[in-house]
Amino acid sequence: MNIHLSQEIKAVCPDFVGACIEATVENTPYNEALWAEITRKGEELKASLTTETVKDLSAIAATRRIYRACGKDPSRYRPSGEALIRRILQGKGLYKVDTLVDLINLASIVYGYSIGAFDADKFDGDTLTLGIGRPNEPYEGIGRGLINIEGMPVYRDATGGVGTPTSDHERTKISLGTRHLVVLINGYDGREDQVKANAEYICGLLQKHCGSNDTAYFIYR
C-alpha cells in the first residue's frame, strides 16, 4: 500500500506518525488463547484506569485533540481506542467478532491507538490518503449505518472513505474470508516509539494467532 497524508491533516497534526502493517492471514471465528490475553489485559485496565482517567492516555488525548481541531466532538463520536477501553471499564467487555477483529481490538486497548483494519482485496487501488471528512460525504460505518464524518479524519481510496478513528467502512471490512490484511495505526500523539511498538505487537499476534509468516510494516508521516 501507498499511504499519503493530505495537507489539511498535516496542518492540524504536523507531528502525526502512522504505521501500515500488511500480512497474509487465516481468519477464524474464535481463538481461545487470544481471548485469554484479552481477558488478562481487561483486568489490568480495570485495576489501573477509570472512565475519567482514560482520556489522559497519550494516544487517546491526542486523538481527541485532533477531533476538536478538525471540528468534531470526540465525546459524541468517540475514537475506537477510547470506546473499547471504556466498554471494559464499564464492565461490558469487548464484543466477540472474529479472530482478526478481536486481535486488533486487543492491540488497540493495549496501546490506546485507534487502529483501522481492512480486507485489502476490497480496496479500490493501492493508495490511501488521510484527509478530513467533508459535509454530506457518504460513509457507512461497520454496524452503525450512515454516519456523519464531516470534520473527522478519514482514509480514502479511489472510491471514497474506508476508515476513520471512530469506525471503519462496511465496504472494506474484515470477514472470515479475509486473506490480505492491512492495518493502520494512527499516532496523533507523534510518538513513533509507541507506534512502532504497537506495530510489532500486532505482527507478533498475527504470527501467533492467524498463521501469518509474512508480516511487515512501515512508518509514514
Buried (B, 14 or more C-beta within 10 A) or exposed (E): BEBEBBEEBEEBBEEBBBBBBBBBBBBBEEBEEBBEBBEEBBEEBBEEBEEEEBBEBBBBBBBBBBBEBBEBEBEEBBBBBBBBBBBBBEEEEBEBBBBBBBBBBBBBBBBBBBBBBBBBEBBEEEEBBBBBBEEEBEBBBBEEEEBBBBBBBBBBBEEEBBBBBBBBBBBBBBEEEBEBBBBBBBBBBBBBEBBBBBBBBBBEBBBBBBEBEEBEBEBBB
